[in-house]
Amino acid sequence: MANYLKNFWFDEEAVGVVEIILILVVLISLVLIFKEQLTAIVQNIFKKITSQSNSV
């Protein structure tokens, strides 16, 4: 069991998983911080799409 824990501790494959998790945490926090701005941009885009599709 101790050998398994030692190998797990020094295993570098898990570093990639930790990096991906940290990147996801940063992206989610940015989305939460800029939520209002992002929703306003998306709503404006859909309004333009709707208004221009009606003119066609």
mmCIF entry with sequence, helices, sheets and N, C-alpha, C, O atoms, coordinates in Angstrom:
data_MODEL
# 
_entry.id   MODEL 
# 
_entity.id                         1 
_entity.type                       polymer 
_entity.pdbx_number_of_molecules   1 
# 
_entity_poly.entity_id                      1 
_entity_poly.type                           'polypeptide(L)' 
_entity_poly.nstd_linkage                   no 
_entity_poly.nstd_monomer                   no 
_entity_poly.pdbx_seq_one_letter_code       MANYLKNFWFDEEAVGVVEIILILVVLISLVLIFKEQLTAIVQNIFKKITSQSNSV 
_entity_poly.pdbx_seq_one_letter_code_can   MANYLKNFWFDEEAVGVVEIILILVVLISLVLIFKEQLTAIVQNIFKKITSQSNSV 
_entity_poly.pdbx_strand_id                 A 
# 
loop_
_entity_poly_seq.entity_id 
_entity_poly_seq.num 
_entity_poly_seq.mon_id 
_entity_poly_seq.hetero 
1 1  MET n 
1 2  ALA n 
1 3  ASN n 
1 4  TYR n 
1 5  LEU n 
1 6  LYS n 
1 7  ASN n 
1 8  PHE n 
1 9  TRP n 
1 10 PHE n 
1 11 ASP n 
1 12 GLU n 
1 13 GLU n 
1 14 ALA n 
1 15 VAL n 
1 16 GLY n 
1 17 VAL n 
1 18 VAL n 
1 19 GLU n 
1 20 ILE n 
1 21 ILE n 
1 22 LEU n 
1 23 ILE n 
1 24 LEU n 
1 25 VAL n 
1 26 VAL n 
1 27 LEU n 
1 28 ILE n 
1 29 SER n 
1 30 LEU n 
1 31 VAL n 
1 32 LEU n 
1 33 ILE n 
1 34 PHE n 
1 35 LYS n 
1 36 GLU n 
1 37 GLN n 
1 38 LEU n 
1 39 THR n 
1 40 ALA n 
1 41 ILE n 
1 42 VAL n 
1 43 GLN n 
1 44 ASN n 
1 45 ILE n 
1 46 PHE n 
1 47 LYS n 
1 48 LYS n 
1 49 ILE n 
1 50 THR n 
1 51 SER n 
1 52 GLN n 
1 53 SER n 
1 54 ASN n 
1 55 SER n 
1 56 VAL n 
# 
_struct_asym.id          A 
_struct_asym.entity_id   1 
# 
loop_
_struct_conf.conf_type_id 
_struct_conf.id 
_struct_conf.pdbx_PDB_helix_id 
_struct_conf.beg_label_comp_id 
_struct_conf.beg_label_asym_id 
_struct_conf.beg_label_seq_id 
_struct_conf.pdbx_beg_PDB_ins_code 
_struct_conf.end_label_comp_id 
_struct_conf.end_label_asym_id 
_struct_conf.end_label_seq_id 
_struct_conf.pdbx_end_PDB_ins_code 
_struct_conf.beg_auth_comp_id 
_struct_conf.beg_auth_asym_id 
_struct_conf.beg_auth_seq_id 
_struct_conf.end_auth_comp_id 
_struct_conf.end_auth_asym_id 
_struct_conf.end_auth_seq_id 
_struct_conf.pdbx_PDB_helix_class 
_struct_conf.details 
_struct_conf.pdbx_PDB_helix_length 
HELX_P HELX_P1 AA1 ALA A 2  ? PHE A 10 ? ALA A 2  PHE A 10 1 ? 9  
HELX_P HELX_P2 AA2 GLU A 13 ? ILE A 33 ? GLU A 13 ILE A 33 1 ? 21 
HELX_P HELX_P3 AA3 LYS A 35 ? ASN A 54 ? LYS A 35 ASN A 54 1 ? 20 
# 
_struct_conf_type.id          HELX_P 
_struct_conf_type.criteria    ? 
_struct_conf_type.reference   ? 
# 
loop_
_atom_site.group_PDB 
_atom_site.id 
_atom_site.type_symbol 
_atom_site.label_atom_id 
_atom_site.label_alt_id 
_atom_site.label_comp_id 
_atom_site.label_asym_id 
_atom_site.label_entity_id 
_atom_site.label_seq_id 
_atom_site.pdbx_PDB_ins_code 
_atom_site.Cartn_x 
_atom_site.Cartn_y 
_atom_site.Cartn_z 
_atom_site.occupancy 
_atom_site.B_iso_or_equiv 
_atom_site.pdbx_formal_charge 
_atom_site.auth_seq_id 
_atom_site.auth_comp_id 
_atom_site.auth_asym_id 
_atom_site.auth_atom_id 
_atom_site.pdbx_PDB_model_num 
ATOM 1   N N  . MET A 1 1  ? 0.831   -1.196 0.000   1.00 0.00 ? 1  MET A N  1 
ATOM 2   C CA . MET A 1 1  ? 0.000   0.000  0.000   1.00 0.00 ? 1  MET A CA 1 
ATOM 3   C C  . MET A 1 1  ? 0.874   1.258  0.000   1.00 0.00 ? 1  MET A C  1 
ATOM 4   O O  . MET A 1 1  ? 0.580   2.223  -0.705  1.00 0.00 ? 1  MET A O  1 
ATOM 5   N N  . ALA A 1 2  ? 1.935   1.240  0.785   1.00 0.00 ? 2  ALA A N  1 
ATOM 6   C CA . ALA A 1 2  ? 2.810   2.409  0.853   1.00 0.00 ? 2  ALA A CA 1 
ATOM 7   C C  . ALA A 1 2  ? 3.506   2.631  -0.491  1.00 0.00 ? 2  ALA A C  1 
ATOM 8   O O  . ALA A 1 2  ? 3.710   3.769  -0.914  1.00 0.00 ? 2  ALA A O  1 
ATOM 9   N N  . ASN A 1 3  ? 3.865   1.544  -1.150  1.00 0.00 ? 3  ASN A N  1 
ATOM 10  C CA . ASN A 1 3  ? 4.502   1.652  -2.459  1.00 0.00 ? 3  ASN A CA 1 
ATOM 11  C C  . ASN A 1 3  ? 3.532   2.262  -3.470  1.00 0.00 ? 3  ASN A C  1 
ATOM 12  O O  . ASN A 1 3  ? 3.927   3.081  -4.300  1.00 0.00 ? 3  ASN A O  1 
ATOM 13  N N  . TYR A 1 4  ? 2.275   1.863  -3.398  1.00 0.00 ? 4  TYR A N  1 
ATOM 14  C CA . TYR A 1 4  ? 1.247   2.415  -4.285  1.00 0.00 ? 4  TYR A CA 1 
ATOM 15  C C  . TYR A 1 4  ? 1.093   3.913  -4.068  1.00 0.00 ? 4  TYR A C  1 
ATOM 16  O O  . TYR A 1 4  ? 1.028   4.673  -5.034  1.00 0.00 ? 4  TYR A O  1 
ATOM 17  N N  . LEU A 1 5  ? 1.034   4.344  -2.820  1.00 0.00 ? 5  LEU A N  1 
ATOM 18  C CA . LEU A 1 5  ? 0.902   5.768  -2.521  1.00 0.00 ? 5  LEU A CA 1 
ATOM 19  C C  . LEU A 1 5  ? 2.131   6.549  -2.969  1.00 0.00 ? 5  LEU A C  1 
ATOM 20  O O  . LEU A 1 5  ? 2.011   7.677  -3.447  1.00 0.00 ? 5  LEU A O  1 
ATOM 21  N N  . LYS A 1 6  ? 3.301   5.960  -2.817  1.00 0.00 ? 6  LYS A N  1 
ATOM 22  C CA . LYS A 1 6  ? 4.537   6.619  -3.255  1.00 0.00 ? 6  LYS A CA 1 
ATOM 23  C C  . LYS A 1 6  ? 4.535   6.782  -4.776  1.00 0.00 ? 6  LYS A C  1 
ATOM 24  O O  . LYS A 1 6  ? 4.871   7.850  -5.288  1.00 0.00 ? 6  LYS A O  1 
ATOM 25  N N  . ASN A 1 7  ? 4.157   5.720  -5.496  1.00 0.00 ? 7  ASN A N  1 
ATOM 26  C CA . ASN A 1 7  ? 4.076   5.809  -6.951  1.00 0.00 ? 7  ASN A CA 1 
ATOM 27  C C  . ASN A 1 7  ? 3.025   6.813  -7.393  1.00 0.00 ? 7  ASN A C  1 
ATOM 28  O O  . ASN A 1 7  ? 3.235   7.556  -8.352  1.00 0.00 ? 7  ASN A O  1 
ATOM 29  N N  . PHE A 1 8  ? 1.897   6.836  -6.700  1.00 0.00 ? 8  PHE A N  1 
ATOM 30  C CA . PHE A 1 8  ? 0.841   7.791  -7.029  1.00 0.00 ? 8  PHE A CA 1 
ATOM 31  C C  . PHE A 1 8  ? 1.313   9.223  -6.796  1.00 0.00 ? 8  PHE A C  1 
ATOM 32  O O  . PHE A 1 8  ? 1.000   10.109 -7.591  1.00 0.00 ? 8  PHE A O  1 
ATOM 33  N N  . TRP A 1 9  ? 2.048   9.458  -5.737  1.00 0.00 ? 9  TRP A N  1 
ATOM 34  C CA . TRP A 1 9  ? 2.523   10.799 -5.403  1.00 0.00 ? 9  TRP A CA 1 
ATOM 35  C C  . TRP A 1 9  ? 3.503   11.333 -6.454  1.00 0.00 ? 9  TRP A C  1 
ATOM 36  O O  . TRP A 1 9  ? 3.478   12.520 -6.781  1.00 0.00 ? 9  TRP A O  1 
ATOM 37  N N  . PHE A 1 10 ? 4.346   10.474 -6.971  1.00 0.00 ? 10 PHE A N  1 
ATOM 38  C CA . PHE A 1 10 ? 5.368   10.889 -7.934  1.00 0.00 ? 10 PHE A CA 1 
ATOM 39  C C  . PHE A 1 10 ? 4.937   10.683 -9.391  1.00 0.00 ? 10 PHE A C  1 
ATOM 40  O O  . PHE A 1 10 ? 5.714   10.942 -10.310 1.00 0.00 ? 10 PHE A O  1 
ATOM 41  N N  . ASP A 1 11 ? 3.726   10.226 -9.597  1.00 0.00 ? 11 ASP A N  1 
ATOM 42  C CA . ASP A 1 11 ? 3.223   10.026 -10.956 1.00 0.00 ? 11 ASP A CA 1 
ATOM 43  C C  . ASP A 1 11 ? 2.927   11.377 -11.589 1.00 0.00 ? 11 ASP A C  1 
ATOM 44  O O  . ASP A 1 11 ? 2.184   12.180 -11.025 1.00 0.00 ? 11 ASP A O  1 
ATOM 45  N N  . GLU A 1 12 ? 3.502   11.631 -12.752 1.00 0.00 ? 12 GLU A N  1 
ATOM 46  C CA . GLU A 1 12 ? 3.356   12.932 -13.400 1.00 0.00 ? 12 GLU A CA 1 
ATOM 47  C C  . GLU A 1 12 ? 2.178   12.987 -14.359 1.00 0.00 ? 12 GLU A C  1 
ATOM 48  O O  . GLU A 1 12 ? 1.880   14.056 -14.891 1.00 0.00 ? 12 GLU A O  1 
ATOM 49  N N  . GLU A 1 13 ? 1.503   11.878 -14.595 1.00 0.00 ? 13 GLU A N  1 
ATOM 50  C CA . GLU A 1 13 ? 0.344   11.902 -15.472 1.00 0.00 ? 13 GLU A CA 1 
ATOM 51  C C  . GLU A 1 13 ? -0.802  12.688 -14.858 1.00 0.00 ? 13 GLU A C  1 
ATOM 52  O O  . GLU A 1 13 ? -1.607  13.270 -15.586 1.00 0.00 ? 13 GLU A O  1 
ATOM 53  N N  . ALA A 1 14 ? -0.889  12.717 -13.561 1.00 0.00 ? 14 ALA A N  1 
ATOM 54  C CA . ALA A 1 14 ? -1.966  13.435 -12.895 1.00 0.00 ? 14 ALA A CA 1 
ATOM 55  C C  . ALA A 1 14 ? -1.789  14.948 -13.002 1.00 0.00 ? 14 ALA A C  1 
ATOM 56  O O  . ALA A 1 14 ? -2.740  15.695 -12.770 1.00 0.00 ? 14 ALA A O  1 
ATOM 57  N N  . VAL A 1 15 ? -0.592  15.408 -13.348 1.00 0.00 ? 15 VAL A N  1 
ATOM 58  C CA . VAL A 1 15 ? -0.351  16.847 -13.481 1.00 0.00 ? 15 VAL A CA 1 
ATOM 59  C C  . VAL A 1 15 ? -1.222  17.411 -14.586 1.00 0.00 ? 15 VAL A C  1 
ATOM 60  O O  . VAL A 1 15 ? -1.746  18.516 -14.442 1.00 0.00 ? 15 VAL A O  1 
ATOM 61  N N  . GLY A 1 16 ? -1.396  16.686 -15.690 1.00 0.00 ? 16 GLY A N  1 
ATOM 62  C CA . GLY A 1 16 ? -2.251  17.139 -16.780 1.00 0.00 ? 16 GLY A CA 1 
ATOM 63  C C  . GLY A 1 16 ? -3.689  17.300 -16.336 1.00 0.00 ? 16 GLY A C  1 
ATOM 64  O O  . GLY A 1 16 ? -4.363  18.243 -16.750 1.00 0.00 ? 16 GLY A O  1 
ATOM 65  N N  . VAL A 1 17 ? -4.166  16.401 -15.506 1.00 0.00 ? 17 VAL A N  1 
ATOM 66  C CA . VAL A 1 17 ? -5.531  16.481 -14.995 1.00 0.00 ? 17 VAL A CA 1 
ATOM 67  C C  . VAL A 1 17 ? -5.687  17.714 -14.118 1.00 0.00 ? 17 VAL A C  1 
ATOM 68  O O  . VAL A 1 17 ? -6.695  18.416 -14.205 1.00 0.00 ? 17 VAL A O  1 
ATOM 69  N N  . VAL A 1 18 ? -4.713  17.977 -13.287 1.00 0.00 ? 18 VAL A N  1 
ATOM 70  C CA . VAL A 1 18 ? -4.763  19.149 -12.413 1.00 0.00 ? 18 VAL A CA 1 
ATOM 71  C C  . VAL A 1 18 ? -4.751  20.427 -13.243 1.00 0.00 ? 18 VAL A C  1 
ATOM 72  O O  . VAL A 1 18 ? -5.468  21.376 -12.925 1.00 0.00 ? 18 VAL A O  1 
ATOM 73  N N  . GLU A 1 19 ? -3.957  20.462 -14.287 1.00 0.00 ? 19 GLU A N  1 
ATOM 74  C CA . GLU A 1 19 ? -3.920  21.648 -15.150 1.00 0.00 ? 19 GLU A CA 1 
ATOM 75  C C  . GLU A 1 19 ? -5.259  21.873 -15.822 1.00 0.00 ? 19 GLU A C  1 
ATOM 76  O O  . GLU A 1 19 ? -5.725  23.010 -15.899 1.00 0.00 ? 19 GLU A O  1 
ATOM 77  N N  . ILE A 1 20 ? -5.884  20.817 -16.309 1.00 0.00 ? 20 ILE A N  1 
ATOM 78  C CA . ILE A 1 20 ? -7.190  20.948 -16.952 1.00 0.00 ? 20 ILE A CA 1 
ATOM 79  C C  . ILE A 1 20 ? -8.228  21.440 -15.958 1.00 0.00 ? 20 ILE A C  1 
ATOM 80  O O  . ILE A 1 20 ? -9.057  22.283 -16.299 1.00 0.00 ? 20 ILE A O  1 
ATOM 81  N N  . ILE A 1 21 ? -8.196  20.928 -14.739 1.00 0.00 ? 21 ILE A N  1 
ATOM 82  C CA . ILE A 1 21 ? -9.149  21.361 -13.715 1.00 0.00 ? 21 ILE A CA 1 
ATOM 83  C C  . ILE A 1 21 ? -8.933  22.831 -13.384 1.00 0.00 ? 21 ILE A C  1 
ATOM 84  O O  . ILE A 1 21 ? -9.902  23.575 -13.232 1.00 0.00 ? 21 ILE A O  1 
ATOM 85  N N  . LEU A 1 22 ? -7.686  23.261 -13.270 1.00 0.00 ? 22 LEU A N  1 
ATOM 86  C CA . LEU A 1 22 ? -7.415  24.674 -12.984 1.00 0.00 ? 22 LEU A CA 1 
ATOM 87  C C  . LEU A 1 22 ? -7.886  25.576 -14.119 1.00 0.00 ? 22 LEU A C  1 
ATOM 88  O O  . LEU A 1 22 ? -8.434  26.650 -13.868 1.00 0.00 ? 22 LEU A O  1 
ATOM 89  N N  . ILE A 1 23 ? -7.679  25.156 -15.354 1.00 0.00 ? 23 ILE A N  1 
ATOM 90  C CA . ILE A 1 23 ? -8.152  25.941 -16.494 1.00 0.00 ? 23 ILE A CA 1 
ATOM 91  C C  . ILE A 1 23 ? -9.667  26.043 -16.477 1.00 0.00 ? 23 ILE A C  1 
ATOM 92  O O  . ILE A 1 23 ? -10.215 27.117 -16.727 1.00 0.00 ? 23 ILE A O  1 
ATOM 93  N N  . LEU A 1 24 ? -10.349 24.949 -16.186 1.00 0.00 ? 24 LEU A N  1 
ATOM 94  C CA . LEU A 1 24 ? -11.810 24.975 -16.105 1.00 0.00 ? 24 LEU A CA 1 
ATOM 95  C C  . LEU A 1 24 ? -12.297 25.892 -14.995 1.00 0.00 ? 24 LEU A C  1 
ATOM 96  O O  . LEU A 1 24 ? -13.282 26.608 -15.172 1.00 0.00 ? 24 LEU A O  1 
ATOM 97  N N  . VAL A 1 25 ? -11.622 25.877 -13.858 1.00 0.00 ? 25 VAL A N  1 
ATOM 98  C CA . VAL A 1 25 ? -12.002 26.750 -12.750 1.00 0.00 ? 25 VAL A CA 1 
ATOM 99  C C  . VAL A 1 25 ? -11.849 28.208 -13.145 1.00 0.00 ? 25 VAL A C  1 
ATOM 100 O O  . VAL A 1 25 ? -12.711 29.026 -12.825 1.00 0.00 ? 25 VAL A O  1 
ATOM 101 N N  . VAL A 1 26 ? -10.767 28.546 -13.836 1.00 0.00 ? 26 VAL A N  1 
ATOM 102 C CA . VAL A 1 26 ? -10.557 29.927 -14.277 1.00 0.00 ? 26 VAL A CA 1 
ATOM 103 C C  . VAL A 1 26 ? -11.622 30.329 -15.288 1.00 0.00 ? 26 VAL A C  1 
ATOM 104 O O  . VAL A 1 26 ? -12.166 31.430 -15.200 1.00 0.00 ? 26 VAL A O  1 
ATOM 105 N N  . LEU A 1 27 ? -11.932 29.460 -16.249 1.00 0.00 ? 27 LEU A N  1 
ATOM 106 C CA . LEU A 1 27 ? -12.950 29.784 -17.244 1.00 0.00 ? 27 LEU A CA 1 
ATOM 107 C C  . LEU A 1 27 ? -14.326 29.965 -16.619 1.00 0.00 ? 27 LEU A C  1 
ATOM 108 O O  . LEU A 1 27 ? -15.055 30.892 -16.973 1.00 0.00 ? 27 LEU A O  1 
ATOM 109 N N  . ILE A 1 28 ? -14.679 29.093 -15.699 1.00 0.00 ? 28 ILE A N  1 
ATOM 110 C CA . ILE A 1 28 ? -15.982 29.208 -15.033 1.00 0.00 ? 28 ILE A CA 1 
ATOM 111 C C  . ILE A 1 28 ? -16.054 30.481 -14.207 1.00 0.00 ? 28 ILE A C  1 
ATOM 112 O O  . ILE A 1 28 ? -17.088 31.149 -14.194 1.00 0.00 ? 28 ILE A O  1 
ATOM 113 N N  . SER A 1 29 ? -14.977 30.826 -13.521 1.00 0.00 ? 29 SER A N  1 
ATOM 114 C CA . SER A 1 29 ? -14.999 32.057 -12.734 1.00 0.00 ? 29 SER A CA 1 
ATOM 115 C C  . SER A 1 29 ? -15.089 33.287 -13.638 1.00 0.00 ? 29 SER A C  1 
ATOM 116 O O  . SER A 1 29 ? -15.753 34.259 -13.279 1.00 0.00 ? 29 SER A O  1 
ATOM 117 N N  . LEU A 1 30 ? -14.434 33.266 -14.801 1.00 0.00 ? 30 LEU A N  1 
ATOM 118 C CA . LEU A 1 30 ? -14.559 34.390 -15.738 1.00 0.00 ? 30 LEU A CA 1 
ATOM 119 C C  . LEU A 1 30 ? -15.981 34.509 -16.264 1.00 0.00 ? 30 LEU A C  1 
ATOM 120 O O  . LEU A 1 30 ? -16.492 35.618 -16.416 1.00 0.00 ? 30 LEU A O  1 
ATOM 121 N N  . VAL A 1 31 ? -16.616 33.395 -16.539 1.00 0.00 ? 31 VAL A N  1 
ATOM 122 C CA . VAL A 1 31 ? -18.008 33.434 -16.989 1.00 0.00 ? 31 VAL A CA 1 
ATOM 123 C C  . VAL A 1 31 ? -18.905 33.998 -15.897 1.00 0.00 ? 31 VAL A C  1 
ATOM 124 O O  . VAL A 1 31 ? -19.810 34.783 -16.179 1.00 0.00 ? 31 VAL A O  1 
ATOM 125 N N  . LEU A 1 32 ? -18.662 33.605 -14.664 1.00 0.00 ? 32 LEU A N  1 
ATOM 126 C CA . LEU A 1 32 ? -19.488 34.119 -13.568 1.00 0.00 ? 32 LEU A CA 1 
ATOM 127 C C  . LEU A 1 32 ? -19.256 35.612 -13.342 1.00 0.00 ? 32 LEU A C  1 
ATOM 128 O O  . LEU A 1 32 ? -20.193 36.342 -13.020 1.00 0.00 ? 32 LEU A O  1 
ATOM 129 N N  . ILE A 1 33 ? -18.031 36.063 -13.506 1.00 0.00 ? 33 ILE A N  1 
ATOM 130 C CA . ILE A 1 33 ? -17.727 37.481 -13.309 1.00 0.00 ? 33 ILE A CA 1 
ATOM 131 C C  . ILE A 1 33 ? -18.366 38.326 -14.404 1.00 0.00 ? 33 ILE A C  1 
ATOM 132 O O  . ILE A 1 33 ? -18.944 39.377 -14.122 1.00 0.00 ? 33 ILE A O  1 
ATOM 133 N N  . PHE A 1 34 ? -18.265 37.871 -15.655 1.00 0.00 ? 34 PHE A N  1 
ATOM 134 C CA . PHE A 1 34 ? -18.755 38.656 -16.784 1.00 0.00 ? 34 PHE A CA 1 
ATOM 135 C C  . PHE A 1 34 ? -20.097 38.147 -17.314 1.00 0.00 ? 34 PHE A C  1 
ATOM 136 O O  . PHE A 1 34 ? -20.393 38.286 -18.501 1.00 0.00 ? 34 PHE A O  1 
ATOM 137 N N  . LYS A 1 35 ? -20.901 37.560 -16.435 1.00 0.00 ? 35 LYS A N  1 
ATOM 138 C CA . LYS A 1 35 ? -22.165 36.959 -16.839 1.00 0.00 ? 35 LYS A CA 1 
ATOM 139 C C  . LYS A 1 35 ? -23.105 37.977 -17.476 1.00 0.00 ? 35 LYS A C  1 
ATOM 140 O O  . LYS A 1 35 ? -23.698 37.701 -18.519 1.00 0.00 ? 35 LYS A O  1 
ATOM 141 N N  . GLU A 1 36 ? -23.246 39.129 -16.875 1.00 0.00 ? 36 GLU A N  1 
ATOM 142 C CA . GLU A 1 36 ? -24.176 40.134 -17.397 1.00 0.00 ? 36 GLU A CA 1 
ATOM 143 C C  . GLU A 1 36 ? -23.738 40.634 -18.767 1.00 0.00 ? 36 GLU A C  1 
ATOM 144 O O  . GLU A 1 36 ? -24.564 40.791 -19.666 1.00 0.00 ? 36 GLU A O  1 
ATOM 145 N N  . GLN A 1 37 ? -22.447 40.883 -18.929 1.00 0.00 ? 37 GLN A N  1 
ATOM 146 C CA . GLN A 1 37 ? -21.945 41.354 -20.216 1.00 0.00 ? 37 GLN A CA 1 
ATOM 147 C C  . GLN A 1 37 ? -22.117 40.291 -21.299 1.00 0.00 ? 37 GLN A C  1 
ATOM 148 O O  . GLN A 1 37 ? -22.480 40.606 -22.432 1.00 0.00 ? 37 GLN A O  1 
ATOM 149 N N  . LEU A 1 38 ? -21.858 39.044 -20.951 1.00 0.00 ? 38 LEU A N  1 
ATOM 150 C CA . LEU A 1 38 ? -22.001 37.971 -21.932 1.00 0.00 ? 38 LEU A CA 1 
ATOM 151 C C  . LEU A 1 38 ? -23.454 37.778 -22.345 1.00 0.00 ? 38 LEU A C  1 
ATOM 152 O O  . LEU A 1 38 ? -23.733 37.560 -23.524 1.00 0.00 ? 38 LEU A O  1 
ATOM 153 N N  . THR A 1 39 ? -24.379 37.853 -21.400 1.00 0.00 ? 39 THR A N  1 
ATOM 154 C CA . THR A 1 39 ? -25.788 37.701 -21.757 1.00 0.00 ? 39 THR A CA 1 
ATOM 155 C C  . THR A 1 39 ? -26.261 38.872 -22.612 1.00 0.00 ? 39 THR A C  1 
ATOM 156 O O  . THR A 1 39 ? -27.074 38.681 -23.517 1.00 0.00 ? 39 THR A O  1 
ATOM 157 N N  . ALA A 1 40 ? -25.772 40.072 -22.345 1.00 0.00 ? 40 ALA A N  1 
ATOM 158 C CA . ALA A 1 40 ? -26.147 41.228 -23.154 1.00 0.00 ? 40 ALA A CA 1 
ATOM 159 C C  . ALA A 1 40 ? -25.633 41.071 -24.583 1.00 0.00 ? 40 ALA A C  1 
ATOM 160 O O  . ALA A 1 40 ? -26.347 41.387 -25.534 1.00 0.00 ? 40 ALA A O  1 
ATOM 161 N N  . ILE A 1 41 ? -24.425 40.595 -24.740 1.00 0.00 ? 41 ILE A N  1 
ATOM 162 C CA . ILE A 1 41 ? -23.859 40.390 -26.079 1.00 0.00 ? 41 ILE A CA 1 
ATOM 163 C C  . ILE A 1 41 ? -24.659 39.337 -26.838 1.00 0.00 ? 41 ILE A C  1 
ATOM 164 O O  . ILE A 1 41 ? -24.979 39.529 -28.011 1.00 0.00 ? 41 ILE A O  1 
ATOM 165 N N  . VAL A 1 42 ? -24.979 38.240 -26.187 1.00 0.00 ? 42 VAL A N  1 
ATOM 166 C CA . VAL A 1 42 ? -25.728 37.170 -26.843 1.00 0.00 ? 42 VAL A CA 1 
ATOM 167 C C  . VAL A 1 42 ? -27.125 37.650 -27.215 1.00 0.00 ? 42 VAL A C  1 
ATOM 168 O O  . VAL A 1 42 ? -27.614 37.333 -28.299 1.00 0.00 ? 42 VAL A O  1 
ATOM 169 N N  . GLN A 1 43 ? -27.773 38.408 -26.340 1.00 0.00 ? 43 GLN A N  1 
ATOM 170 C CA . GLN A 1 43 ? -29.109 38.923 -26.648 1.00 0.00 ? 43 GLN A CA 1 
ATOM 171 C C  . GLN A 1 43 ? -29.059 39.876 -27.828 1.00 0.00 ? 43 GLN A C  1 
ATOM 172 O O  . GLN A 1 43 ? -29.944 39.833 -28.683 1.00 0.00 ? 43 GLN A O  1 
ATOM 173 N N  . ASN A 1 44 ? -28.048 40.739 -27.902 1.00 0.00 ? 44 ASN A N  1 
ATOM 174 C CA . ASN A 1 44 ? -27.914 41.649 -29.037 1.00 0.00 ? 44 ASN A CA 1 
ATOM 175 C C  . ASN A 1 44 ? -27.694 40.884 -30.337 1.00 0.00 ? 44 ASN A C  1 
ATOM 176 O O  . ASN A 1 44 ? -28.246 41.245 -31.376 1.00 0.00 ? 44 ASN A O  1 
ATOM 177 N N  . ILE A 1 45 ? -26.906 39.854 -30.279 1.00 0.00 ? 45 ILE A N  1 
ATOM 178 C CA . ILE A 1 45 ? -26.659 39.041 -31.478 1.00 0.00 ? 45 ILE A CA 1 
ATOM 179 C C  . ILE A 1 45 ? -27.953 38.398 -31.951 1.00 0.00 ? 45 ILE A C  1 
ATOM 180 O O  . ILE A 1 45 ? -28.247 38.415 -33.147 1.00 0.00 ? 45 ILE A O  1 
ATOM 181 N N  . PHE A 1 46 ? -28.730 37.831 -31.036 1.00 0.00 ? 46 PHE A N  1 
ATOM 182 C CA . PHE A 1 46 ? -29.982 37.197 -31.436 1.00 0.00 ? 46 PHE A CA 1 
ATOM 183 C C  . PHE A 1 46 ? -31.001 38.218 -31.936 1.00 0.00 ? 46 PHE A C  1 
ATOM 184 O O  . PHE A 1 46 ? -31.790 37.910 -32.829 1.00 0.00 ? 46 PHE A O  1 
ATOM 185 N N  . LYS A 1 47 ? -30.998 39.421 -31.378 1.00 0.00 ? 47 LYS A N  1 
ATOM 186 C CA . LYS A 1 47 ? -31.888 40.468 -31.882 1.00 0.00 ? 47 LYS A CA 1 
ATOM 187 C C  . LYS A 1 47 ? -31.525 40.834 -33.314 1.00 0.00 ? 47 LYS A C  1 
ATOM 188 O O  . LYS A 1 47 ? -32.408 40.993 -34.156 1.00 0.00 ? 47 LYS A O  1 
ATOM 189 N N  . LYS A 1 48 ? -30.232 40.968 -33.597 1.00 0.00 ? 48 LYS A N  1 
ATOM 190 C CA . LYS A 1 48 ? -29.794 41.279 -34.962 1.00 0.00 ? 48 LYS A CA 1 
ATOM 191 C C  . LYS A 1 48 ? -30.145 40.165 -35.926 1.00 0.00 ? 48 LYS A C  1 
ATOM 192 O O  . LYS A 1 48 ? -30.585 40.427 -37.045 1.00 0.00 ? 48 LYS A O  1 
ATOM 193 N N  . ILE A 1 49 ? -29.953 38.923 -35.502 1.00 0.00 ? 49 ILE A N  1 
ATOM 194 C CA . ILE A 1 49 ? -30.283 37.785 -36.355 1.00 0.00 ? 49 ILE A CA 1 
ATOM 195 C C  . ILE A 1 49 ? -31.776 37.785 -36.649 1.00 0.00 ? 49 ILE A C  1 
ATOM 196 O O  . ILE A 1 49 ? -32.184 37.581 -37.793 1.00 0.00 ? 49 ILE A O  1 
ATOM 197 N N  . THR A 1 50 ? -32.586 38.011 -35.635 1.00 0.00 ? 50 THR A N  1 
ATOM 198 C CA . THR A 1 50 ? -34.031 38.007 -35.819 1.00 0.00 ? 50 THR A CA 1 
ATOM 199 C C  . THR A 1 50 ? -34.477 39.145 -36.726 1.00 0.00 ? 50 THR A C  1 
ATOM 200 O O  . THR A 1 50 ? -35.293 38.934 -37.623 1.00 0.00 ? 50 THR A O  1 
ATOM 201 N N  . SER A 1 51 ? -33.963 40.328 -36.512 1.00 0.00 ? 51 SER A N  1 
ATOM 202 C CA . SER A 1 51 ? -34.387 41.465 -37.326 1.00 0.00 ? 51 SER A CA 1 
ATOM 203 C C  . SER A 1 51 ? -33.923 41.320 -38.771 1.00 0.00 ? 51 SER A C  1 
ATOM 204 O O  . SER A 1 51 ? -34.658 41.688 -39.688 1.00 0.00 ? 51 SER A O  1 
ATOM 205 N N  . GLN A 1 52 ? -32.726 40.793 -38.993 1.00 0.00 ? 52 GLN A N  1 
ATOM 206 C CA . GLN A 1 52 ? -32.239 40.626 -40.356 1.00 0.00 ? 52 GLN A CA 1 
ATOM 207 C C  . GLN A 1 52 ? -32.876 39.450 -41.056 1.00 0.00 ? 52 GLN A C  1 
ATOM 208 O O  . GLN A 1 52 ? -32.990 39.454 -42.282 1.00 0.00 ? 52 GLN A O  1 
ATOM 209 N N  . SER A 1 53 ? -33.297 38.438 -40.310 1.00 0.00 ? 53 SER A N  1 
ATOM 210 C CA . SER A 1 53 ? -33.994 37.304 -40.954 1.00 0.00 ? 53 SER A CA 1 
ATOM 211 C C  . SER A 1 53 ? -35.403 37.692 -41.357 1.00 0.00 ? 53 SER A C  1 
ATOM 212 O O  . SER A 1 53 ? -35.945 37.124 -42.305 1.00 0.00 ? 53 SER A O  1 
ATOM 213 N N  . ASN A 1 54 ? -36.011 38.643 -40.665 1.00 0.00 ? 54 ASN A N  1 
ATOM 214 C CA . ASN A 1 54 ? -37.344 39.111 -41.039 1.00 0.00 ? 54 ASN A CA 1 
ATOM 215 C C  . ASN A 1 54 ? -37.310 39.929 -42.315 1.00 0.00 ? 54 ASN A C  1 
ATOM 216 O O  . ASN A 1 54 ? -38.294 39.970 -43.053 1.00 0.00 ? 54 ASN A O  1 
ATOM 217 N N  . SER A 1 55 ? -36.189 40.577 -42.583 1.00 0.00 ? 55 SER A N  1 
ATOM 218 C CA . SER A 1 55 ? -36.098 41.403 -43.783 1.00 0.00 ? 55 SER A CA 1 
ATOM 219 C C  . SER A 1 55 ? -35.834 40.575 -45.048 1.00 0.00 ? 55 SER A C  1 
ATOM 220 O O  . SER A 1 55 ? -35.975 41.084 -46.160 1.00 0.00 ? 55 SER A O  1 
ATOM 221 N N  . VAL A 1 56 ? -35.455 39.316 -44.884 1.00 0.00 ? 56 VAL A N  1 
ATOM 222 C CA . VAL A 1 56 ? -35.151 38.472 -46.054 1.00 0.00 ? 56 VAL A CA 1 
ATOM 223 C C  . VAL A 1 56 ? -36.381 37.890 -46.615 1.00 0.00 ? 56 VAL A C  1 
ATOM 224 O O  . VAL A 1 56 ? -36.322 37.154 -47.600 1.00 0.00 ? 56 VAL A O  1 
# 
